[in-house]
Amino acid sequence: MRLIASIAVAAFSIASLASAQGTPSAAPTAPAAPAAKAPTASASMEYAVMRTSKGDIVIELDRAKAPITVENFASYIKEGFFDGTVFHRVVPNFVIQGGGFTAAGEQKKTKAPITNEWQNGLKNKRGTLSMARTNDPNSASSQFFISLKDNDMLDQPISGGAGYAVFGSVISGMDIVDAIASARTTARFGMRDWPIEDVTVSKAEMISKADADKLVAEAKAKAPAKPQAPAAAPAAAPATPEKPVTPAAPTTPAAPAAPKKQG
């Protein structure tokens, strides 16, 4: 499936409530219970990890802004759908794409496609996860892609009158994503940009925030330390000016050497 409508935003009218006139006062009622607090932004996030042949990719999923897409993606994970699939499309400086094929080129059977949530305010920036689809805006099923750079053009209605729906982002493992992106590719199974060396998802699973934080911390601890700039050498004391030397008289240029006799 290639990366390729707009979501119809339903307009709901709110009926005004008519108040009764001339009715006797009601008996005092008990104080209303305090309203439940709205969930915080962090509470709307869910987490997953994709364990690949190159390393682990930890993902944060934004259910508040992409509820349909996150529910769909999480259901595939919980069913073990992604286990054994490969990243079948790698386009440097653009995206890596997976979620649909096995290493043998077999396309896995998917569930019904979902509604495109491309107008949820999330943008196709480097490290974001978005749904892959055909020219039909509402054709996304299981395939997803990770942007390797800020792909602002995918936020526009460029295909079928819609953009591409972002639903999460990589919070650890962009070095793994970049390693996958550097893979050499070839044409295989009728598709271009298939990595010559398979990059396989051995296991994808939903995890808790605590487990996600732990994986992020472990990855940071393993990351090589950034080289520090060498400390500047202490400034030397200014040298005592030397007495000017009288320049030597120019010498006469040497005459060109005579050519050697031949023969």
Secondary structure, 3 states (H helix, E strand, C coil): CCCCCCCCCCCCCCCCCCCCCCCCCCCCCCCCCCCCCCCCCHHHEEEEEEEECCEEEEEEEECCCCHHHHHHHHHHHHCCCCCCEEEEEEECCCEEEEEEEECCCCECCCCCCCCCCCCCCCCCCCCEEEECCCCCCCCCCCCEEEECCCCHHHHCCCECCECCCEEEEEEECHHHHHHHHCCCEEEECCEEEEECCCCEEEEEEEECHHHHHHHHHHHHHHCCCCCCCCCCCCCCCCCCCCCCCCCCCCCCCCCCCCCCCCC
